[in-house]
Amino acid sequence: MELGLNTFGDIYPGPDGRMLSAAQVIRNVVAEAELADRVGLDFFGIGEHHREDFAVSSPETVLAGIATRTERIRLGSAVTVLSSDDPVRVYQRFATVDALSSGRAEVILGRGSFTESFPLFGLPLSQYEELFEEKLALFDVLRAEGPVHWEGRLRAPIQGLQVHPRTESGSLPAWIAVGGSPESVVRAARYGLPVIFAIIGGRPAAFRPFADYYRRALEHFGKGPQPVAFHSPGHVAETDEQAREEFFPAQAYTHGRIGRERGWGPLTRGEFDAMCGPEGAYFVGSPETVARKIVASTTALGASRFDLKYAAGTLEHARMTRSIELYGTEVRRYVEDMLADLPEGAATA
């Protein structure tokens, strides 16, 4: 069972109560990744956004800096918005991170839940689906790291050119981020790529049919078994009460800010507490509480990795670093002990 982290680089207040600069938040993200490496976590992911409430628009650049200051942890995006980027440049940038990290890079490809990158890069939002499908097809060709022969409808063809640099392993590990649609699951299976489910609401166990459908689709397309992972928001503190009191105002802030754009109502404390409950999508609580929820959810999904989205809204750096420490030490210990007590095969049933 692997435990990872991811962050969007949320802009939050400093000790004086004023919002930090994006530059300072990015430096703090690097420090958080270094801590995650020291406490033995398996993966650190950074999301791509192009708006004022998130600091990171170029995950690969931040990951390159982290690569030179860490030793073991794998590094990737969470996610790379492939629809509004060029697959060749994405591959080149992550191959560079792979070189700097001595083979620890991986990319999580998705369409993203925000659309600011489309007008920013001059792309029509009306081609949201079509752009992702075509660019994923090209990215799959690039992963072979041989001469590229490809032609699509929305991009100029590539005839026999080589993309550099190549990775030392011969191919860049890649995942497909899935929000919970059957079409996305089938797409990932068609390319034989592992999936990571973004579970930000409802019940994690409700994604079991999608995980099963994905495994059946892999068999249908003649692909070998692939890992399943998922990520959810969360926060770890010494007690359940402390974790909820620290996380609620930060999560409510983000929910309210995005909700005003999308027509959501405010996040109530009752809704928040329900999401923190045993079956909800927020992994908030003491190390034992969070570990118990990780084990239950990964067992339900047959997942082999869980990534905690540890940053949220106004949650301060000091509280995030403490959460990372507890997650990498205490939560890890509880998870390993709980999994060891399960009947053989139960964790992947």
Salt bridges, closest charged atoms under 4 A:
GLU2 OE1 - ARG74 NH2 2.92
ASP16 OD2 - ARG18 NE 3.90
GLU32 OE2 - HIS317 ND1 2.74
GLU34 OE2 - ARG69 NH2 2.89
ASP42 OD1 - ARG72 NH1 3.84
ASP42 OD2 - ARG332 NH2 2.80
GLU48 OE2 - HIS50 NE2 2.73
GLU52 OE2 - ARG257 NH2 2.81
ASP53 OD1 - ARG51 NE 2.69
ASP53 OD2 - ARG257 NE 3.56
GLU60 OE2 - ARG93 NE 2.94
ASP85 OD2 - ARG93 NH2 2.53
ASP86 OD2 - ARG155 NE 2.98
GLU106 OE1 - ARG74 NE 2.93
GLU106 OE2 - ARG305 NH1 2.89
GLU116 OE2 - ARG51 NH1 2.74
GLU129 OE2 - ARG111 NH1 2.50
GLU129 OE1 - ARG187 NH2 3.57
GLU130 OE2 - ARG153 NH2 2.35
GLU133 OE1 - ARG187 NE 2.94
GLU133 OE2 - ARG190 NH2 2.75
ASP212 OD1 - ARG208 NE 2.82
ASP212 OD1 - ARG215 NH1 3.61
GLU238 OE2 - ARG322 NH2 2.60
GLU245 OE2 - ARG269 NH2 3.02
GLU246 OE1 - HIS235 NE2 2.68
GLU246 OE2 - ARG319 NE 3.61
GLU261 OE2 - ARG51 NH2 2.71
ASP273 OD1 - ARG244 NH1 3.43
ASP273 OD1 - ARG269 NE 2.97
GLU279 OE1 - ARG203 NE 3.51
GLU288 OE2 - ARG292 NH2 2.74
ASP307 OD2 - ARG305 NH2 3.00
GLU316 OE1 - ARG319 NH1 3.65
GLU325 OE1 - ARG322 NH1 3.11
GLU330 OE1 - ARG333 NH2 2.61
